[in-house]
Amino acid sequence: MDAQVSSDDLDRRHFAGGGSMMVGVGEIPAGSRPELLEISDLIVDFDIETMSRRPVNRDEVVERLSMVGDRPAARIVAGMPANDGVLDPDAVDRLLIRVHCEMQRLSEEFQHGRRVFEFLASLLAALDQAGVPPPYRIVDIGCGTGYVIRWLSALADFPQEVELIGVDFNEALVREAQRLSAAEQLDCRFEVINAFKMARPATVYLSTGVLHHFRGDGLDDFLLQHDQSDTQAFVHYDFQPTPLARPGAWAFHYIRMREPLSRHDGVVSARRAHDADTLLKSARRTSFACGMYGTRVWKLPIPRVFHTLLGVRPDVIDAFRQTLGRRVGRLGPLA
């Protein structure tokens, strides 16, 4: 499973390809709001132009986390294998694969695959009704080990012709996604590539747990890159910041996960999540009509764990409202 310069501008350049690739520690200014740092953002670094991996100095990561007062995170990194002070990339990759395995278990428990399918089924039906010709290319940005794309390939029954593609900057995660999809004999593919530099842009871009990695102008930049001629929509799922988010994230991650990194980053992710106003302010800089979807449980004043940022071409709105059927009440204003 998911461009940065500072903690407020964190992930600014990198996340178009994957959720596990972040900028080097030395590039984060000390004056940023650093108390909300995820370990996984610091232990892997890639060059976004060449896609090549760059070494990460363990002591620099430990120092950075210590400087922001996150001593538990610093201890986690200090215990990671290193060669001549550089984090062992193979050990880091094995750790990230285990973390993504734990993330998949949570996704399964929350039935995230089915939720994505139900939403995409309505969206693709609307595209079809609006005269957008198939095949529809669905690209999962920061796919990690590919849970969502693999779920869709295995269980989704789209009546339209659909291409399912997952992209990530981390080659180890992509290889694992490819291994799993081959073992499951699935009709989908995974690539190490920047999602917005593919030969053919996506019809629909989607992601899970990626948006909170973009801060400040980085969020604007990420969303503006969706504005490609063939792209009809984007659907981004992320934590919804509510009073229950932090204790809820702590409970779920500490009960259901075993890796210290999973527990730490899961809670920090919930704390870093953007509210709807922030997401919509950035999304509405694009040419899409944008709104939030699924912020409450049924019609009750109970917030969902995740909310969904939707962007859709204006000429598809009416068809989409129709194809949503009884779920149209979950859709906020589109503008």
C-alpha positions as CSV (number, residue, x, y, z in Angstrom):
1,M,0.0,0.0,0.0
2,D,0.9,5.3,-1.0
3,A,7.0,14.4,-2.5
4,Q,8.0,16.2,0.4
5,V,10.2,19.0,1.7
6,S,8.9,19.8,5.2
7,S,6.4,18.4,7.6
8,D,3.9,20.9,6.3
9,D,4.9,20.2,2.7
10,L,5.9,16.6,3.3
11,D,5.7,14.3,0.2
12,R,5.5,17.2,-2.2
13,R,7.4,15.6,-5.0
14,H,7.3,11.8,-4.6
15,F,3.9,10.3,-4.0
16,A,2.6,10.1,-7.5
17,G,4.2,6.7,-7.8
18,G,3.9,5.2,-4.4
19,G,3.2,5.4,-0.8
20,S,6.5,4.1,0.4
21,M,8.9,6.5,-1.2
22,M,9.9,9.7,0.6
23,V,12.5,12.4,0.6
24,G,15.8,12.1,2.4
25,V,16.0,13.2,6.0
26,G,18.4,16.0,5.3
27,E,15.9,17.8,3.1
28,I,13.4,18.4,5.9
29,P,13.9,21.9,7.4
30,A,14.1,22.0,11.1
31,G,11.6,24.8,11.3
32,S,8.7,22.7,10.1
33,R,5.9,21.2,12.2
34,P,7.9,18.0,12.9
35,E,6.0,16.3,15.6
36,L,3.9,14.3,13.1
37,L,6.5,12.2,11.2
38,E,5.9,8.7,10.0
39,I,8.9,6.3,10.1
40,S,8.1,4.9,6.7
41,D,8.5,8.4,5.2
42,L,12.1,8.5,6.4
43,I,13.6,5.1,6.0
44,V,13.2,4.9,2.2
45,D,14.3,7.4,-0.4
46,F,14.0,7.4,-4.2
47,D,15.0,9.7,-7.0
48,I,11.7,10.6,-8.7
49,E,13.3,11.2,-12.1
50,T,15.4,8.0,-12.3
51,M,13.3,5.9,-9.9
52,S,16.7,4.8,-8.4
53,R,17.0,4.2,-4.7
54,R,19.2,6.4,-2.6
55,P,20.9,5.3,0.7
56,V,19.4,6.4,4.0
57,N,21.7,7.1,6.9
58,R,20.2,5.5,10.0
59,D,21.7,8.0,12.5
60,E,20.2,10.9,10.6
61,V,16.8,9.4,10.8
62,V,17.2,8.6,14.5
63,E,18.4,12.2,15.1
64,R,15.5,13.7,13.2
65,L,13.0,11.7,15.2
66,S,14.7,12.5,18.4
67,M,14.7,16.2,17.6
68,V,11.0,16.2,17.3
69,G,10.6,14.4,20.6
70,D,9.4,11.1,19.1
71,R,11.8,8.8,21.1
72,P,9.8,5.6,20.6
73,A,10.1,6.1,16.8
74,A,13.8,6.9,17.2
75,R,14.2,3.6,19.1
76,I,12.4,1.6,16.4
77,V,14.8,3.0,13.7
78,A,17.9,2.6,15.9
79,G,17.1,-1.1,16.1
80,M,17.0,-1.5,12.3
81,P,19.9,-3.3,10.6
82,A,22.5,-1.0,8.9
83,N,25.7,-1.4,7.0
84,D,28.3,1.3,7.6
85,G,25.6,3.5,9.0
86,V,23.3,3.0,6.0
87,L,20.0,1.3,6.6
88,D,20.0,-2.2,5.0
89,P,17.6,-1.8,2.1
90,D,16.7,-5.5,2.0
91,A,15.8,-5.5,5.7
92,V,13.8,-2.3,5.2
93,D,11.9,-3.9,2.3
94,R,11.1,-7.0,4.2
95,L,9.8,-4.8,7.1
96,L,7.6,-2.8,4.7
97,I,6.1,-5.9,3.2
98,R,5.2,-7.2,6.7
99,V,3.7,-3.8,7.5
100,H,1.6,-3.9,4.3
101,C,0.5,-7.4,5.2
102,E,-0.8,-6.1,8.5
103,M,-2.4,-3.1,6.7
104,Q,-4.2,-5.6,4.4
105,R,-5.7,-7.4,7.4
106,L,-7.2,-4.2,8.6
107,S,-8.5,-3.4,5.1
108,E,-10.1,-6.8,5.0
109,E,-11.8,-6.3,8.3
110,F,-13.2,-3.0,7.2
111,Q,-14.3,-4.5,3.9
112,H,-12.4,-1.8,2.0
113,G,-12.2,-3.7,-1.2
114,R,-16.0,-4.1,-1.4
115,R,-16.5,-0.4,-0.5
116,V,-14.2,0.6,-3.4
117,F,-16.0,-1.7,-5.8
118,E,-19.4,-0.4,-4.9
119,F,-18.3,3.1,-5.5
120,L,-16.4,2.4,-8.7
121,A,-19.4,0.4,-10.1
122,S,-21.6,3.4,-9.8
123,L,-18.9,5.7,-11.2
124,L,-18.1,3.5,-14.2
125,A,-21.8,3.1,-15.0
126,A,-22.1,6.9,-15.0
127,L,-19.1,7.2,-17.4
128,D,-20.7,4.6,-19.7
129,Q,-24.1,6.4,-19.5
130,A,-22.3,9.8,-20.3
131,G,-20.8,8.3,-23.4
132,V,-17.2,7.9,-22.2
133,P,-15.8,5.0,-24.3
134,P,-14.2,2.0,-22.5
135,P,-11.8,0.5,-21.7
136,Y,-11.6,2.3,-18.3
137,R,-8.1,2.4,-16.8
138,I,-8.2,2.4,-13.0
139,V,-4.8,3.3,-11.5
140,D,-4.2,2.9,-7.8
141,I,-1.6,5.4,-6.7
142,G,0.7,4.1,-3.9
143,C,-0.7,0.6,-4.3
144,G,1.9,-1.0,-2.0
145,T,1.4,-4.8,-2.2
146,G,-1.7,-4.2,-4.3
147,Y,-4.6,-5.2,-2.0
148,V,-7.3,-3.0,-3.6
149,I,-6.4,-3.8,-7.2
150,R,-6.1,-7.5,-6.4
151,W,-9.4,-7.5,-4.7
152,L,-11.1,-5.8,-7.6
153,S,-9.5,-8.2,-10.1
154,A,-10.5,-11.3,-8.0
155,L,-14.0,-10.3,-6.9
156,A,-15.4,-7.3,-8.8
157,D,-17.8,-7.9,-11.6
158,F,-17.6,-4.8,-13.8
159,P,-19.9,-5.0,-16.9
160,Q,-17.6,-2.5,-18.6
161,E,-14.1,-3.3,-20.0
162,V,-11.7,-2.3,-17.3
163,E,-7.9,-2.3,-16.9
164,L,-6.6,-2.6,-13.3
165,I,-3.2,-1.1,-12.6
166,G,-1.3,-0.5,-9.4
167,V,1.7,1.8,-9.2
168,D,4.3,2.4,-6.5
169,F,7.8,3.7,-6.3
170,N,9.0,0.9,-4.1
171,E,10.2,-2.0,-6.3
172,A,10.0,-4.5,-3.5
173,L,6.3,-3.8,-2.8
174,V,5.5,-3.9,-6.5
175,R,7.4,-7.3,-6.8
176,E,5.3,-8.6,-3.9
177,A,2.1,-7.4,-5.6
178,Q,3.2,-9.1,-8.8
179,R,4.0,-12.3,-7.0
180,L,0.6,-12.3,-5.2
181,S,-1.4,-11.5,-8.3
182,A,0.4,-14.3,-10.3
183,A,-0.2,-16.8,-7.5
184,E,-3.9,-15.8,-7.5
185,Q,-4.0,-15.8,-11.3
186,L,-5.4,-12.3,-11.5
187,D,-5.9,-10.1,-14.5
188,C,-4.2,-7.0,-13.3
189,R,-0.7,-5.5,-13.4
190,F,1.7,-3.6,-11.1
191,E,4.4,-1.2,-12.2
192,V,7.2,0.9,-10.7
193,I,6.3,4.2,-12.3
194,N,5.1,7.7,-11.6
195,A,1.3,7.5,-12.0
196,F,1.1,10.7,-13.9
197,K,3.9,9.9,-16.4
198,M,2.3,6.7,-17.7
199,A,2.1,6.5,-21.5
200,R,-1.7,6.5,-21.2
201,P,-3.3,8.4,-18.3
202,A,-5.9,6.8,-16.0
203,T,-9.6,7.1,-16.6
204,V,-9.9,7.0,-12.8
205,Y,-7.1,7.5,-10.3
206,L,-7.6,6.2,-6.8
207,S,-5.7,5.8,-3.6
208,T,-6.0,4.7,0.0
209,G,-4.2,6.4,2.8
210,V,-2.1,8.6,0.6
211,L,-3.5,12.2,0.8
212,H,-2.3,12.9,4.3
213,H,1.3,12.5,3.1
214,F,0.9,15.7,1.1
215,R,1.1,19.0,3.0
216,G,0.7,22.6,1.9
217,D,1.4,23.3,-1.8
218,G,2.3,19.6,-2.1
219,L,-1.4,18.7,-1.9
220,D,-2.3,21.2,-4.6
221,D,0.5,19.9,-6.8
222,F,-0.6,16.3,-6.4
223,L,-4.3,17.0,-7.2
224,L,-3.5,19.3,-10.1
225,Q,-1.6,16.5,-11.8
226,H,-4.9,14.6,-12.2
227,D,-6.0,17.2,-14.8
228,Q,-5.2,15.1,-17.8
229,S,-7.4,15.0,-21.0
230,D,-8.4,11.3,-20.7
231,T,-8.9,11.4,-16.9
232,Q,-12.6,11.4,-15.9
233,A,-12.4,11.1,-12.1
234,F,-10.4,10.6,-9.0
235,V,-11.3,8.8,-5.8
236,H,-9.1,9.1,-2.8
237,Y,-9.8,7.4,0.5
238,D,-8.1,8.6,3.7
239,F,-8.5,8.9,7.4
240,Q,-11.3,11.3,8.5
241,P,-10.1,13.5,11.3
242,T,-12.6,13.4,14.1
243,P,-12.4,13.3,18.0
244,L,-12.5,9.5,17.7
245,A,-9.8,9.2,15.1
246,R,-6.8,9.2,17.3
247,P,-8.0,6.8,20.1
248,G,-9.7,4.6,17.4
249,A,-6.5,4.4,15.4
250,W,-4.5,3.6,18.6
251,A,-6.9,0.8,19.5
252,F,-7.1,-0.8,16.1
253,H,-3.4,-0.7,15.4
254,Y,-2.2,-1.8,18.8
255,I,-4.7,-4.6,19.0
256,R,-4.5,-5.9,15.4
257,M,-0.8,-5.2,14.5
258,R,2.4,-6.6,15.7
259,E,5.1,-4.5,14.0
260,P,6.1,-1.5,16.0
261,L,6.4,0.6,12.8
262,S,2.8,-0.4,11.9
263,R,1.5,0.7,15.3
264,H,3.4,4.0,15.3
265,D,2.7,5.1,11.7
266,G,-0.9,4.0,11.9
267,V,-1.6,6.4,14.7
268,V,0.4,9.2,13.3
269,S,-1.4,8.8,9.9
270,A,-4.7,9.4,11.7
271,R,-3.3,12.5,13.4
272,R,-2.0,13.9,10.1
273,A,-5.2,13.4,8.2
274,H,-6.7,16.4,6.4
275,D,-10.2,17.6,7.1
276,A,-12.7,17.9,4.3
277,D,-12.3,21.7,4.0
278,T,-8.6,21.4,3.3
279,L,-9.0,18.6,0.8
280,L,-11.8,20.4,-1.1
281,K,-9.9,23.7,-1.2
282,S,-7.0,22.0,-3.0
283,A,-9.2,19.7,-5.1
284,R,-11.3,22.6,-6.4
285,R,-8.2,24.1,-8.0
286,T,-8.6,21.4,-10.6
287,S,-11.2,21.4,-13.5
288,F,-13.1,18.6,-11.8
289,A,-16.3,19.0,-9.8
290,C,-15.2,17.9,-6.3
291,G,-17.0,16.8,-3.1
292,M,-16.8,14.4,-0.2
293,Y,-18.5,11.0,0.0
294,G,-19.3,8.7,2.8
295,T,-18.4,10.9,5.8
296,R,-21.1,9.4,8.1
297,V,-22.4,5.9,9.0
298,W,-25.8,5.6,7.2
299,K,-27.7,8.7,8.3
300,L,-26.5,8.7,11.8
301,P,-24.2,11.4,13.3
302,I,-21.4,8.9,13.5
303,P,-18.3,9.6,11.5
304,R,-16.8,6.9,9.3
305,V,-13.1,6.0,9.8
306,F,-12.3,7.0,6.2
307,H,-13.9,9.7,4.1
308,T,-13.6,9.9,0.3
309,L,-12.4,12.8,-1.8
310,L,-14.2,12.6,-5.2
311,G,-13.4,14.6,-8.4
312,V,-15.5,14.0,-11.5
313,R,-16.0,15.8,-14.8
314,P,-19.0,18.1,-14.6
315,D,-20.8,16.5,-17.6
316,V,-20.8,13.2,-15.6
317,I,-22.5,14.5,-12.5
318,D,-26.1,13.9,-13.4
319,A,-25.4,10.3,-14.5
320,F,-23.4,9.7,-11.4
321,R,-26.1,10.8,-9.1
322,Q,-28.5,8.5,-10.9
323,T,-26.2,5.5,-10.8
324,L,-25.5,5.9,-7.1
325,G,-29.1,5.0,-6.4
326,R,-29.9,4.9,-2.7
327,R,-26.3,5.8,-1.8
328,V,-26.7,9.2,-3.3
329,G,-27.4,10.6,0.2
330,R,-23.8,9.9,1.1
331,L,-22.6,12.3,-1.6
332,G,-21.9,15.9,-0.5
333,P,-22.2,19.0,-2.7
334,L,-20.1,18.8,-5.9
335,A,-18.5,22.1,-7.1
